[in-house]
Amino acid sequence: MAQLSLQEAMQQFLQKSKLKTGIQAAQIESVWEKLMGVTIAKYTSSIKIVGHTLFITSEVAPLKSELMYQKETIMERINEELGEKLITEVVIR
């Protein structure tokens, strides 16, 4: 049996468990301001992942419109930050 480092063992565990999505959702919330900027983060009320869909909620209509135009950019930035192509769709509410 091959020996694994703790990091490798944790990565294998996360790949096989349902915790991975929750951890990635927490990562997105923690870096949202860095990825999208202070203003967008300030007026975004929630961000969550369900399956491969990122749901972004805001009560500000002009921001919703702007986010609609930036869906592709948002997906690219989030996936780059996570290091894999997890998000395939963005829904603005």
PDB file of N, CA, C and O in Angstrom:
ATOM      1  N   MET A   1       0.840  -1.181   0.000  1.00  0.00           N
ATOM      2  CA  MET A   1       0.000   0.000   0.000  1.00  0.00           C
ATOM      3  C   MET A   1       0.888   1.248   0.000  1.00  0.00           C
ATOM      4  O   MET A   1       1.844   1.340   0.770  1.00  0.00           O
ATOM      5  N   ALA A   2       0.569   2.177  -0.847  1.00  0.00           N
ATOM      6  CA  ALA A   2       1.350   3.408  -0.956  1.00  0.00           C
ATOM      7  C   ALA A   2       1.044   4.334   0.218  1.00  0.00           C
ATOM      8  O   ALA A   2      -0.078   4.377   0.723  1.00  0.00           O
ATOM      9  N   GLN A   3       2.053   5.063   0.633  1.00  0.00           N
ATOM     10  CA  GLN A   3       1.856   6.026   1.707  1.00  0.00           C
ATOM     11  C   GLN A   3       1.427   7.356   1.113  1.00  0.00           C
ATOM     12  O   GLN A   3       1.936   7.783   0.077  1.00  0.00           O
ATOM     13  N   LEU A   4       0.484   8.002   1.786  1.00  0.00           N
ATOM     14  CA  LEU A   4      -0.015   9.299   1.346  1.00  0.00           C
ATOM     15  C   LEU A   4       0.325  10.337   2.394  1.00  0.00           C
ATOM     16  O   LEU A   4       0.380  10.046   3.588  1.00  0.00           O
ATOM     17  N   SER A   5       0.553  11.557   1.925  1.00  0.00           N
ATOM     18  CA  SER A   5       0.707  12.652   2.876  1.00  0.00           C
ATOM     19  C   SER A   5      -0.680  12.994   3.417  1.00  0.00           C
ATOM     20  O   SER A   5      -1.690  12.595   2.837  1.00  0.00           O
ATOM     21  N   LEU A   6      -0.728  13.709   4.494  1.00  0.00           N
ATOM     22  CA  LEU A   6      -2.009  14.117   5.073  1.00  0.00           C
ATOM     23  C   LEU A   6      -2.817  14.928   4.066  1.00  0.00           C
ATOM     24  O   LEU A   6      -4.030  14.750   3.949  1.00  0.00           O
ATOM     25  N   GLN A   7      -2.147  15.815   3.342  1.00  0.00           N
ATOM     26  CA  GLN A   7      -2.829  16.638   2.348  1.00  0.00           C
ATOM     27  C   GLN A   7      -3.450  15.765   1.251  1.00  0.00           C
ATOM     28  O   GLN A   7      -4.597  15.982   0.862  1.00  0.00           O
ATOM     29  N   GLU A   8      -2.701  14.785   0.757  1.00  0.00           N
ATOM     30  CA  GLU A   8      -3.216  13.898  -0.282  1.00  0.00           C
ATOM     31  C   GLU A   8      -4.392  13.073   0.226  1.00  0.00           C
ATOM     32  O   GLU A   8      -5.368  12.863  -0.494  1.00  0.00           O
ATOM     33  N   ALA A   9      -4.298  12.609   1.459  1.00  0.00           N
ATOM     34  CA  ALA A   9      -5.380  11.829   2.052  1.00  0.00           C
ATOM     35  C   ALA A   9      -6.636  12.678   2.194  1.00  0.00           C
ATOM     36  O   ALA A   9      -7.735  12.206   1.904  1.00  0.00           O
ATOM     37  N   MET A  10      -6.486  13.924   2.636  1.00  0.00           N
ATOM     38  CA  MET A  10      -7.634  14.828   2.778  1.00  0.00           C
ATOM     39  C   MET A  10      -8.259  15.130   1.422  1.00  0.00           C
ATOM     40  O   MET A  10      -9.484  15.163   1.304  1.00  0.00           O
ATOM     41  N   GLN A  11      -7.442  15.350   0.400  1.00  0.00           N
ATOM     42  CA  GLN A  11      -7.966  15.619  -0.929  1.00  0.00           C
ATOM     43  C   GLN A  11      -8.750  14.431  -1.461  1.00  0.00           C
ATOM     44  O   GLN A  11      -9.815  14.609  -2.053  1.00  0.00           O
ATOM     45  N   GLN A  12      -8.241  13.225  -1.259  1.00  0.00           N
ATOM     46  CA  GLN A  12      -8.965  12.036  -1.704  1.00  0.00           C
ATOM     47  C   GLN A  12     -10.275  11.884  -0.951  1.00  0.00           C
ATOM     48  O   GLN A  12     -11.301  11.541  -1.538  1.00  0.00           O
ATOM     49  N   PHE A  13     -10.238  12.139   0.345  1.00  0.00           N
ATOM     50  CA  PHE A  13     -11.455  12.058   1.158  1.00  0.00           C
ATOM     51  C   PHE A  13     -12.506  13.050   0.666  1.00  0.00           C
ATOM     52  O   PHE A  13     -13.673  12.694   0.497  1.00  0.00           O
ATOM     53  N   LEU A  14     -12.086  14.300   0.437  1.00  0.00           N
ATOM     54  CA  LEU A  14     -13.025  15.329  -0.014  1.00  0.00           C
ATOM     55  C   LEU A  14     -13.587  15.017  -1.400  1.00  0.00           C
ATOM     56  O   LEU A  14     -14.755  15.302  -1.665  1.00  0.00           O
ATOM     57  N   GLN A  15     -12.785  14.443  -2.279  1.00  0.00           N
ATOM     58  CA  GLN A  15     -13.258  14.089  -3.619  1.00  0.00           C
ATOM     59  C   GLN A  15     -14.391  13.073  -3.538  1.00  0.00           C
ATOM     60  O   GLN A  15     -15.306  13.091  -4.361  1.00  0.00           O
ATOM     61  N   LYS A  16     -14.329  12.196  -2.556  1.00  0.00           N
ATOM     62  CA  LYS A  16     -15.316  11.121  -2.447  1.00  0.00           C
ATOM     63  C   LYS A  16     -16.479  11.460  -1.520  1.00  0.00           C
ATOM     64  O   LYS A  16     -17.474  10.735  -1.501  1.00  0.00           O
ATOM     65  N   SER A  17     -16.380  12.528  -0.761  1.00  0.00           N
ATOM     66  CA  SER A  17     -17.432  12.848   0.204  1.00  0.00           C
ATOM     67  C   SER A  17     -18.315  13.989  -0.294  1.00  0.00           C
ATOM     68  O   SER A  17     -17.993  14.677  -1.263  1.00  0.00           O
ATOM     69  N   LYS A  18     -19.422  14.165   0.393  1.00  0.00           N
ATOM     70  CA  LYS A  18     -20.350  15.250   0.067  1.00  0.00           C
ATOM     71  C   LYS A  18     -19.927  16.566   0.718  1.00  0.00           C
ATOM     72  O   LYS A  18     -20.543  17.602   0.469  1.00  0.00           O
ATOM     73  N   LEU A  19     -18.898  16.537   1.536  1.00  0.00           N
ATOM     74  CA  LEU A  19     -18.412  17.746   2.198  1.00  0.00           C
ATOM     75  C   LEU A  19     -17.767  18.724   1.225  1.00  0.00           C
ATOM     76  O   LEU A  19     -17.709  19.925   1.489  1.00  0.00           O
ATOM     77  N   LYS A  20     -17.287  18.208   0.109  1.00  0.00           N
ATOM     78  CA  LYS A  20     -16.547  19.029  -0.837  1.00  0.00           C
ATOM     79  C   LYS A  20     -17.355  20.234  -1.294  1.00  0.00           C
ATOM     80  O   LYS A  20     -16.835  21.349  -1.316  1.00  0.00           O
ATOM     81  N   THR A  21     -18.608  20.033  -1.659  1.00  0.00           N
ATOM     82  CA  THR A  21     -19.445  21.139  -2.137  1.00  0.00           C
ATOM     83  C   THR A  21     -19.632  22.187  -1.051  1.00  0.00           C
ATOM     84  O   THR A  21     -19.585  23.385  -1.331  1.00  0.00           O
ATOM     85  N   GLY A  22     -19.843  21.752   0.180  1.00  0.00           N
ATOM     86  CA  GLY A  22     -20.009  22.690   1.288  1.00  0.00           C
ATOM     87  C   GLY A  22     -18.759  23.505   1.535  1.00  0.00           C
ATOM     88  O   GLY A  22     -18.827  24.704   1.801  1.00  0.00           O
ATOM     89  N   ILE A  23     -17.628  22.854   1.447  1.00  0.00           N
ATOM     90  CA  ILE A  23     -16.353  23.554   1.642  1.00  0.00           C
ATOM     91  C   ILE A  23     -16.131  24.559   0.519  1.00  0.00           C
ATOM     92  O   ILE A  23     -15.687  25.680   0.764  1.00  0.00           O
ATOM     93  N   GLN A  24     -16.442  24.158  -0.718  1.00  0.00           N
ATOM     94  CA  GLN A  24     -16.273  25.073  -1.845  1.00  0.00           C
ATOM     95  C   GLN A  24     -17.238  26.253  -1.739  1.00  0.00           C
ATOM     96  O   GLN A  24     -16.876  27.377  -2.086  1.00  0.00           O
ATOM     97  N   ALA A  25     -18.455  26.015  -1.266  1.00  0.00           N
ATOM     98  CA  ALA A  25     -19.410  27.103  -1.083  1.00  0.00           C
ATOM     99  C   ALA A  25     -18.885  28.100  -0.052  1.00  0.00           C
ATOM    100  O   ALA A  25     -19.023  29.311  -0.227  1.00  0.00           O
ATOM    101  N   ALA A  26     -18.292  27.593   1.010  1.00  0.00           N
ATOM    102  CA  ALA A  26     -17.711  28.475   2.021  1.00  0.00           C
ATOM    103  C   ALA A  26     -16.539  29.261   1.450  1.00  0.00           C
ATOM    104  O   ALA A  26     -16.359  30.434   1.778  1.00  0.00           O
ATOM    105  N   GLN A  27     -15.741  28.623   0.598  1.00  0.00           N
ATOM    106  CA  GLN A  27     -14.622  29.317  -0.043  1.00  0.00           C
ATOM    107  C   GLN A  27     -15.132  30.467  -0.899  1.00  0.00           C
ATOM    108  O   GLN A  27     -14.568  31.561  -0.870  1.00  0.00           O
ATOM    109  N   ILE A  28     -16.185  30.229  -1.654  1.00  0.00           N
ATOM    110  CA  ILE A  28     -16.735  31.268  -2.530  1.00  0.00           C
ATOM    111  C   ILE A  28     -17.196  32.457  -1.703  1.00  0.00           C
ATOM    112  O   ILE A  28     -16.905  33.604  -2.040  1.00  0.00           O
ATOM    113  N   GLU A  29     -17.912  32.185  -0.623  1.00  0.00           N
ATOM    114  CA  GLU A  29     -18.391  33.271   0.226  1.00  0.00           C
ATOM    115  C   GLU A  29     -17.225  34.081   0.801  1.00  0.00           C
ATOM    116  O   GLU A  29     -17.309  35.304   0.913  1.00  0.00           O
ATOM    117  N   SER A  30     -16.156  33.405   1.158  1.00  0.00           N
ATOM    118  CA  SER A  30     -15.028  34.111   1.773  1.00  0.00           C
ATOM    119  C   SER A  30     -14.217  34.928   0.769  1.00  0.00           C
ATOM    120  O   SER A  30     -13.568  35.896   1.166  1.00  0.00           O
ATOM    121  N   VAL A  31     -14.231  34.573  -0.515  1.00  0.00           N
ATOM    122  CA  VAL A  31     -13.449  35.314  -1.509  1.00  0.00           C
ATOM    123  C   VAL A  31     -14.322  36.126  -2.469  1.00  0.00           C
ATOM    124  O   VAL A  31     -13.808  36.714  -3.420  1.00  0.00           O
ATOM    125  N   TRP A  32     -15.620  36.163  -2.233  1.00  0.00           N
ATOM    126  CA  TRP A  32     -16.541  36.871  -3.121  1.00  0.00           C
ATOM    127  C   TRP A  32     -16.134  38.332  -3.305  1.00  0.00           C
ATOM    128  O   TRP A  32     -16.120  38.834  -4.429  1.00  0.00           O
ATOM    129  N   GLU A  33     -15.806  39.009  -2.222  1.00  0.00           N
ATOM    130  CA  GLU A  33     -15.408  40.425  -2.304  1.00  0.00           C
ATOM    131  C   GLU A  33     -14.143  40.584  -3.136  1.00  0.00           C
ATOM    132  O   GLU A  33     -14.045  41.506  -3.946  1.00  0.00           O
ATOM    133  N   LYS A  34     -13.182  39.698  -2.942  1.00  0.00           N
ATOM    134  CA  LYS A  34     -11.935  39.774  -3.701  1.00  0.00           C
ATOM    135  C   LYS A  34     -12.193  39.547  -5.190  1.00  0.00           C
ATOM    136  O   LYS A  34     -11.606  40.221  -6.035  1.00  0.00           O
ATOM    137  N   LEU A  35     -13.068  38.599  -5.505  1.00  0.00           N
ATOM    138  CA  LEU A  35     -13.343  38.263  -6.899  1.00  0.00           C
ATOM    139  C   LEU A  35     -14.187  39.314  -7.613  1.00  0.00           C
ATOM    140  O   LEU A  35     -13.934  39.629  -8.776  1.00  0.00           O
ATOM    141  N   MET A  36     -15.187  39.857  -6.921  1.00  0.00           N
ATOM    142  CA  MET A  36     -16.162  40.720  -7.585  1.00  0.00           C
ATOM    143  C   MET A  36     -16.083  42.192  -7.185  1.00  0.00           C
ATOM    144  O   MET A  36     -16.692  43.045  -7.831  1.00  0.00           O
ATOM    145  N   GLY A  37     -15.354  42.484  -6.149  1.00  0.00           N
ATOM    146  CA  GLY A  37     -15.216  43.875  -5.721  1.00  0.00           C
ATOM    147  C   GLY A  37     -16.098  44.194  -4.520  1.00  0.00           C
ATOM    148  O   GLY A  37     -17.068  43.493  -4.235  1.00  0.00           O
ATOM    149  N   VAL A  38     -15.742  45.256  -3.833  1.00  0.00           N
ATOM    150  CA  VAL A  38     -16.404  45.656  -2.589  1.00  0.00           C
ATOM    151  C   VAL A  38     -17.870  46.010  -2.818  1.00  0.00           C
ATOM    152  O   VAL A  38     -18.733  45.576  -2.055  1.00  0.00           O
ATOM    153  N   THR A  39     -18.161  46.788  -3.852  1.00  0.00           N
ATOM    154  CA  THR A  39     -19.528  47.248  -4.085  1.00  0.00           C
ATOM    155  C   THR A  39     -20.472  46.092  -4.363  1.00  0.00           C
ATOM    156  O   THR A  39     -21.555  46.023  -3.781  1.00  0.00           O
ATOM    157  N   ILE A  40     -20.078  45.189  -5.240  1.00  0.00           N
ATOM    158  CA  ILE A  40     -20.935  44.047  -5.555  1.00  0.00           C
ATOM    159  C   ILE A  40     -21.115  43.184  -4.312  1.00  0.00           C
ATOM    160  O   ILE A  40     -22.230  42.747  -4.026  1.00  0.00           O
ATOM    161  N   ALA A  41     -20.054  42.933  -3.577  1.00  0.00           N
ATOM    162  CA  ALA A  41     -20.146  42.115  -2.363  1.00  0.00           C
ATOM    163  C   ALA A  41     -21.080  42.763  -1.337  1.00  0.00           C
ATOM    164  O   ALA A  41     -21.838  42.074  -0.654  1.00  0.00           O
ATOM    165  N   LYS A  42     -21.017  44.068  -1.237  1.00  0.00           N
ATOM    166  CA  LYS A  42     -21.838  44.791  -0.255  1.00  0.00           C
ATOM    167  C   LYS A  42     -23.325  44.625  -0.538  1.00  0.00           C
ATOM    168  O   LYS A  42     -24.118  44.517   0.398  1.00  0.00           O
ATOM    169  N   TYR A  43     -23.716  44.604  -1.799  1.00  0.00           N
ATOM    170  CA  TYR A  43     -25.130  44.547  -2.167  1.00  0.00           C
ATOM    171  C   TYR A  43     -25.601  43.163  -2.599  1.00  0.00           C
ATOM    172  O   TYR A  43     -26.707  43.017  -3.120  1.00  0.00           O
ATOM    173  N   THR A  44     -24.773  42.152  -2.385  1.00  0.00           N
ATOM    174  CA  THR A  44     -25.164  40.768  -2.649  1.00  0.00           C
ATOM    175  C   THR A  44     -25.596  40.170  -1.320  1.00  0.00           C
ATOM    176  O   THR A  44     -24.803  40.096  -0.381  1.00  0.00           O
ATOM    177  N   SER A  45     -26.863  39.741  -1.237  1.00  0.00           N
ATOM    178  CA  SER A  45     -27.354  39.244   0.051  1.00  0.00           C
ATOM    179  C   SER A  45     -27.037  37.775   0.306  1.00  0.00           C
ATOM    180  O   SER A  45     -26.899  37.381   1.464  1.00  0.00           O
ATOM    181  N   SER A  46     -26.917  36.952  -0.732  1.00  0.00           N
ATOM    182  CA  SER A  46     -26.510  35.563  -0.506  1.00  0.00           C
ATOM    183  C   SER A  46     -25.885  34.959  -1.754  1.00  0.00           C
ATOM    184  O   SER A  46     -26.183  35.347  -2.883  1.00  0.00           O
ATOM    185  N   ILE A  47     -25.006  33.991  -1.507  1.00  0.00           N
ATOM    186  CA  ILE A  47     -24.329  33.255  -2.572  1.00  0.00           C
ATOM    187  C   ILE A  47     -24.347  31.795  -2.133  1.00  0.00           C
ATOM    188  O   ILE A  47     -23.898  31.474  -1.032  1.00  0.00           O
ATOM    189  N   LYS A  48     -24.860  30.913  -2.981  1.00  0.00           N
ATOM    190  CA  LYS A  48     -24.826  29.497  -2.621  1.00  0.00           C
ATOM    191  C   LYS A  48     -24.718  28.628  -3.858  1.00  0.00           C
ATOM    192  O   LYS A  48     -25.083  29.028  -4.964  1.00  0.00           O
ATOM    193  N   ILE A  49     -24.203  27.423  -3.639  1.00  0.00           N
ATOM    194  CA  ILE A  49     -24.042  26.448  -4.711  1.00  0.00           C
ATOM    195  C   ILE A  49     -25.030  25.316  -4.480  1.00  0.00           C
ATOM    196  O   ILE A  49     -25.117  24.763  -3.383  1.00  0.00           O
ATOM    197  N   VAL A  50     -25.775  24.979  -5.528  1.00  0.00           N
ATOM    198  CA  VAL A  50     -26.638  23.803  -5.505  1.00  0.00           C
ATOM    199  C   VAL A  50     -26.267  23.006  -6.753  1.00  0.00           C
ATOM    200  O   VAL A  50     -26.504  23.445  -7.878  1.00  0.00           O
ATOM    201  N   GLY A  51     -25.686  21.841  -6.539  1.00  0.00           N
ATOM    202  CA  GLY A  51     -25.191  21.060  -7.671  1.00  0.00           C
ATOM    203  C   GLY A  51     -24.037  21.796  -8.323  1.00  0.00           C
ATOM    204  O   GLY A  51     -23.014  22.050  -7.687  1.00  0.00           O
ATOM    205  N   HIS A  52     -24.202  22.138  -9.594  1.00  0.00           N
ATOM    206  CA  HIS A  52     -23.183  22.889 -10.324  1.00  0.00           C
ATOM    207  C   HIS A  52     -23.667  24.297 -10.661  1.00  0.00           C
ATOM    208  O   HIS A  52     -23.136  24.954 -11.557  1.00  0.00           O
ATOM    209  N   THR A  53     -24.689  24.749  -9.926  1.00  0.00           N
ATOM    210  CA  THR A  53     -25.270  26.064 -10.167  1.00  0.00           C
ATOM    211  C   THR A  53     -24.952  26.999  -9.010  1.00  0.00           C
ATOM    212  O   THR A  53     -25.115  26.647  -7.842  1.00  0.00           O
ATOM    213  N   LEU A  54     -24.494  28.201  -9.358  1.00  0.00           N
ATOM    214  CA  LEU A  54     -24.227  29.239  -8.366  1.00  0.00           C
ATOM    215  C   LEU A  54     -25.429  30.175  -8.340  1.00  0.00           C
ATOM    216  O   LEU A  54     -25.788  30.757  -9.364  1.00  0.00           O
ATOM    217  N   PHE A  55     -26.053  30.321  -7.173  1.00  0.00           N
ATOM    218  CA  PHE A  55     -27.189  31.227  -7.003  1.00  0.00           C
ATOM    219  C   PHE A  55     -26.711  32.486  -6.301  1.00  0.00           C
ATOM    220  O   PHE A  55     -26.119  32.423  -5.223  1.00  0.00           O
ATOM    221  N   ILE A  56     -26.973  33.634  -6.921  1.00  0.00           N
ATOM    222  CA  ILE A  56     -26.578  34.931  -6.366  1.00  0.00           C
ATOM    223  C   ILE A  56     -27.851  35.724  -6.139  1.00  0.00           C
ATOM    224  O   ILE A  56     -28.662  35.879  -7.052  1.00  0.00           O
ATOM    225  N   THR A  57     -28.030  36.230  -4.919  1.00  0.00           N
ATOM    226  CA  THR A  57     -29.233  36.980  -4.578  1.00  0.00           C
ATOM    227  C   THR A  57     -28.870  38.416  -4.228  1.00  0.00           C
ATOM    228  O   THR A  57     -27.936  38.669  -3.468  1.00  0.00           O
ATOM    229  N   SER A  58     -29.630  39.354  -4.798  1.00  0.00           N
ATOM    230  CA  SER A  58     -29.465  40.779  -4.500  1.00  0.00           C
ATOM    231  C   SER A  58     -30.826  41.449  -4.597  1.00  0.00           C
ATOM    232  O   SER A  58     -31.669  41.054  -5.401  1.00  0.00           O
ATOM    233  N   GLU A  59     -31.026  42.447  -3.784  1.00  0.00           N
ATOM    234  CA  GLU A  59     -32.275  43.210  -3.810  1.00  0.00           C
ATOM    235  C   GLU A  59     -32.152  44.457  -4.689  1.00  0.00           C
ATOM    236  O   GLU A  59     -33.128  45.187  -4.863  1.00  0.00           O
ATOM    237  N   VAL A  60     -30.976  44.704  -5.237  1.00  0.00           N
ATOM    238  CA  VAL A  60     -30.702  45.910  -6.010  1.00  0.00           C
ATOM    239  C   VAL A  60     -30.848  45.595  -7.504  1.00  0.00           C
ATOM    240  O   VAL A  60     -30.034  44.867  -8.073  1.00  0.00           O
ATOM    241  N   ALA A  61     -31.882  46.145  -8.128  1.00  0.00           N
ATOM    242  CA  ALA A  61     -32.187  45.844  -9.532  1.00  0.00           C
ATOM    243  C   ALA A  61     -31.041  46.164 -10.495  1.00  0.00           C
ATOM    244  O   ALA A  61     -30.724  45.330 -11.344  1.00  0.00           O
ATOM    245  N   PRO A  62     -30.403  47.344 -10.398  1.00  0.00           N
ATOM    246  CA  PRO A  62     -29.296  47.616 -11.324  1.00  0.00           C
ATOM    247  C   PRO A  62     -28.141  46.615 -11.175  1.00  0.00           C
ATOM    248  O   PRO A  62     -27.495  46.261 -12.162  1.00  0.00           O
ATOM    249  N   LEU A  63     -27.887  46.168  -9.959  1.00  0.00           N
ATOM    250  CA  LEU A  63     -26.831  45.181  -9.736  1.00  0.00           C
ATOM    251  C   LEU A  63     -27.218  43.848 -10.366  1.00  0.00           C
ATOM    252  O   LEU A  63     -26.377  43.176 -10.963  1.00  0.00           O
ATOM    253  N   LYS A  64     -28.482  43.464 -10.238  1.00  0.00           N
ATOM    254  CA  LYS A  64     -28.952  42.221 -10.863  1.00  0.00           C
ATOM    255  C   LYS A  64     -28.712  42.271 -12.368  1.00  0.00           C
ATOM    256  O   LYS A  64     -28.253  41.295 -12.962  1.00  0.00           O
ATOM    257  N   SER A  65     -29.021  43.401 -12.977  1.00  0.00           N
ATOM    258  CA  SER A  65     -28.818  43.548 -14.419  1.00  0.00           C
ATOM    259  C   SER A  65     -27.341  43.420 -14.774  1.00  0.00           C
ATOM    260  O   SER A  65     -26.987  42.737 -15.735  1.00  0.00           O
ATOM    261  N   GLU A  66     -26.496  44.062 -14.015  1.00  0.00           N
ATOM    262  CA  GLU A  66     -25.056  43.995 -14.261  1.00  0.00           C
ATOM    263  C   GLU A  66     -24.539  42.567 -14.115  1.00  0.00           C
ATOM    264  O   GLU A  66     -23.736  42.106 -14.926  1.00  0.00           O
ATOM    265  N   LEU A  67     -25.003  41.870 -13.079  1.00  0.00           N
ATOM    266  CA  LEU A  67     -24.575  40.488 -12.864  1.00  0.00           C
ATOM    267  C   LEU A  67     -25.050  39.567 -13.985  1.00  0.00           C
ATOM    268  O   LEU A  67     -24.366  38.604 -14.330  1.00  0.00           O
ATOM    269  N   MET A  68     -26.209  39.857 -14.548  1.00  0.00           N
ATOM    270  CA  MET A  68     -26.715  39.056 -15.671  1.00  0.00           C
ATOM    271  C   MET A  68     -25.743  39.122 -16.844  1.00  0.00           C
ATOM    272  O   MET A  68     -25.497  38.116 -17.509  1.00  0.00           O
ATOM    273  N   TYR A  69     -25.195  40.304 -17.094  1.00  0.00           N
ATOM    274  CA  TYR A  69     -24.241  40.473 -18.193  1.00  0.00           C
ATOM    275  C   TYR A  69     -22.888  39.821 -17.892  1.00  0.00           C
ATOM    276  O   TYR A  69     -22.126  39.508 -18.806  1.00  0.00           O
ATOM    277  N   GLN A  70     -22.599  39.621 -16.610  1.00  0.00           N
ATOM    278  CA  GLN A  70     -21.289  39.095 -16.209  1.00  0.00           C
ATOM    279  C   GLN A  70     -21.291  37.607 -15.864  1.00  0.00           C
ATOM    280  O   GLN A  70     -20.326  37.118 -15.279  1.00  0.00           O
ATOM    281  N   LYS A  71     -22.342  36.881 -16.209  1.00  0.00           N
ATOM    282  CA  LYS A  71     -22.444  35.468 -15.820  1.00  0.00           C
ATOM    283  C   LYS A  71     -21.221  34.647 -16.224  1.00  0.00           C
ATOM    284  O   LYS A  71     -20.687  33.890 -15.413  1.00  0.00           O
ATOM    285  N   GLU A  72     -20.779  34.792 -17.465  1.00  0.00           N
ATOM    286  CA  GLU A  72     -19.626  34.022 -17.948  1.00  0.00           C
ATOM    287  C   GLU A  72     -18.368  34.370 -17.158  1.00  0.00           C
ATOM    288  O   GLU A  72     -17.601  33.486 -16.777  1.00  0.00           O
ATOM    289  N   THR A  73     -18.165  35.650 -16.918  1.00  0.00           N
ATOM    290  CA  THR A  73     -16.994  36.108 -16.165  1.00  0.00           C
ATOM    291  C   THR A  73     -17.039  35.578 -14.734  1.00  0.00           C
ATOM    292  O   THR A  73     -16.019  35.154 -14.191  1.00  0.00           O
ATOM    293  N   ILE A  74     -18.219  35.604 -14.130  1.00  0.00           N
ATOM    294  CA  ILE A  74     -18.376  35.099 -12.764  1.00  0.00           C
ATOM    295  C   ILE A  74     -18.023  33.613 -12.708  1.00  0.00           C
ATOM    296  O   ILE A  74     -17.289  33.178 -11.822  1.00  0.00           O
ATOM    297  N   MET A  75     -18.550  32.837 -13.661  1.00  0.00           N
ATOM    298  CA  MET A  75     -18.248  31.403 -13.701  1.00  0.00           C
ATOM    299  C   MET A  75     -16.746  31.166 -13.832  1.00  0.00           C
ATOM    300  O   MET A  75     -16.174  30.338 -13.122  1.00  0.00           O
ATOM    301  N   GLU A  76     -16.120  31.895 -14.739  1.00  0.00           N
ATOM    302  CA  GLU A  76     -14.680  31.733 -14.958  1.00  0.00           C
ATOM    303  C   GLU A  76     -13.884  32.062 -13.697  1.00  0.00           C
ATOM    304  O   GLU A  76     -12.980  31.315 -13.322  1.00  0.00           O
ATOM    305  N   ARG A  77     -14.213  33.168 -13.046  1.00  0.00           N
ATOM    306  CA  ARG A  77     -13.475  33.582 -11.838  1.00  0.00           C
ATOM    307  C   ARG A  77     -13.654  32.587 -10.698  1.00  0.00           C
ATOM    308  O   ARG A  77     -12.691  32.236 -10.016  1.00  0.00           O
ATOM    309  N   ILE A  78     -14.883  32.138 -10.494  1.00  0.00           N
ATOM    310  CA  ILE A  78     -15.156  31.183  -9.413  1.00  0.00           C
ATOM    311  C   ILE A  78     -14.434  29.865  -9.681  1.00  0.00           C
ATOM    312  O   ILE A  78     -13.768  29.323  -8.799  1.00  0.00           O
ATOM    313  N   ASN A  79     -14.570  29.361 -10.894  1.00  0.00           N
ATOM    314  CA  ASN A  79     -13.918  28.085 -11.236  1.00  0.00           C
ATOM    315  C   ASN A  79     -12.409  28.183 -11.118  1.00  0.00           C
ATOM    316  O   ASN A  79     -11.756  27.244 -10.663  1.00  0.00           O
ATOM    317  N   GLU A  80     -11.854  29.310 -11.525  1.00  0.00           N
ATOM    318  CA  GLU A  80     -10.412  29.513 -11.402  1.00  0.00           C
ATOM    319  C   GLU A  80      -9.997  29.522  -9.931  1.00  0.00           C
ATOM    320  O   GLU A  80      -8.987  28.925  -9.559  1.00  0.00           O
ATOM    321  N   GLU A  81     -10.773  30.194  -9.114  1.00  0.00           N
ATOM    322  CA  GLU A  81     -10.469  30.274  -7.680  1.00  0.00           C
ATOM    323  C   GLU A  81     -10.542  28.888  -7.028  1.00  0.00           C
ATOM    324  O   GLU A  81      -9.735  28.568  -6.155  1.00  0.00           O
ATOM    325  N   LEU A  82     -11.510  28.070  -7.454  1.00  0.00           N
ATOM    326  CA  LEU A  82     -11.671  26.733  -6.888  1.00  0.00           C
ATOM    327  C   LEU A  82     -10.692  25.723  -7.480  1.00  0.00           C
ATOM    328  O   LEU A  82     -10.480  24.650  -6.916  1.00  0.00           O
ATOM    329  N   GLY A  83     -10.103  26.068  -8.611  1.00  0.00           N
ATOM    330  CA  GLY A  83      -9.137  25.185  -9.230  1.00  0.00           C
ATOM    331  C   GLY A  83      -9.745  24.058 -10.038  1.00  0.00           C
ATOM    332  O   GLY A  83      -9.050  23.108 -10.398  1.00  0.00           O
ATOM    333  N   GLU A  84     -11.039  24.150 -10.329  1.00  0.00           N
ATOM    334  CA  GLU A  84     -11.709  23.146 -11.157  1.00  0.00           C
ATOM    335  C   GLU A  84     -12.992  23.741 -11.729  1.00  0.00           C
ATOM    336  O   GLU A  84     -13.476  24.767 -11.254  1.00  0.00           O
ATOM    337  N   LYS A  85     -13.531  23.091 -12.746  1.00  0.00           N
ATOM    338  CA  LYS A  85     -14.754  23.588 -13.372  1.00  0.00           C
ATOM    339  C   LYS A  85     -15.965  23.037 -12.632  1.00  0.00           C
ATOM    340  O   LYS A  85     -16.577  22.060 -13.064  1.00  0.00           O
ATOM    341  N   LEU A  86     -16.302  23.666 -11.520  1.00  0.00           N
ATOM    342  CA  LEU A  86     -17.419  23.235 -10.703  1.00  0.00           C
ATOM    343  C   LEU A  86     -18.720  23.917 -11.133  1.00  0.00           C
ATOM    344  O   LEU A  86     -19.756  23.263 -11.250  1.00  0.00           O
ATOM    345  N   ILE A  87     -18.667  25.218 -11.366  1.00  0.00           N
ATOM    346  CA  ILE A  87     -19.860  25.996 -11.700  1.00  0.00           C
ATOM    347  C   ILE A  87     -20.083  25.962 -13.203  1.00  0.00           C
ATOM    348  O   ILE A  87     -19.202  26.327 -13.981  1.00  0.00           O
ATOM    349  N   THR A  88     -21.272  25.520 -13.603  1.00  0.00           N
ATOM    350  CA  THR A  88     -21.626  25.483 -15.027  1.00  0.00           C
ATOM    351  C   THR A  88     -22.770  26.431 -15.343  1.00  0.00           C
ATOM    352  O   THR A  88     -23.076  26.672 -16.511  1.00  0.00           O
ATOM    353  N   GLU A  89     -23.403  26.970 -14.307  1.00  0.00           N
ATOM    354  CA  GLU A  89     -24.526  27.901 -14.511  1.00  0.00           C
ATOM    355  C   GLU A  89     -24.577  28.891 -13.368  1.00  0.00           C
ATOM    356  O   GLU A  89     -24.247  28.561 -12.228  1.00  0.00           O
ATOM    357  N   VAL A  90     -24.997  30.114 -13.682  1.00  0.00           N
ATOM    358  CA  VAL A  90     -25.169  31.153 -12.667  1.00  0.00           C
ATOM    359  C   VAL A  90     -26.607  31.650 -12.762  1.00  0.00           C
ATOM    360  O   VAL A  90     -27.091  31.979 -13.844  1.00  0.00           O
ATOM    361  N   VAL A  91     -27.287  31.699 -11.611  1.00  0.00           N
ATOM    362  CA  VAL A  91     -28.664  32.191 -11.544  1.00  0.00           C
ATOM    363  C   VAL A  91     -28.668  33.427 -10.660  1.00  0.00           C
ATOM    364  O   VAL A  91     -28.165  33.407  -9.537  1.00  0.00           O
ATOM    365  N   ILE A  92     -29.241  34.496 -11.181  1.00  0.00           N
ATOM    366  CA  ILE A  92     -29.331  35.760 -10.436  1.00  0.00           C
ATOM    367  C   ILE A  92     -30.774  35.907  -9.953  1.00  0.00           C
ATOM    368  O   ILE A  92     -31.715  35.817 -10.741  1.00  0.00           O
ATOM    369  N   ARG A  93     -30.931  36.128  -8.678  1.00  0.00           N
ATOM    370  CA  ARG A  93     -32.283  36.320  -8.102  1.00  0.00           C
ATOM    371  C   ARG A  93     -32.399  37.685  -7.487  1.00  0.00           C
ATOM    372  O   ARG A  93     -33.452  38.035  -6.954  1.00  0.00           O
TER     373      ARG A  93
END
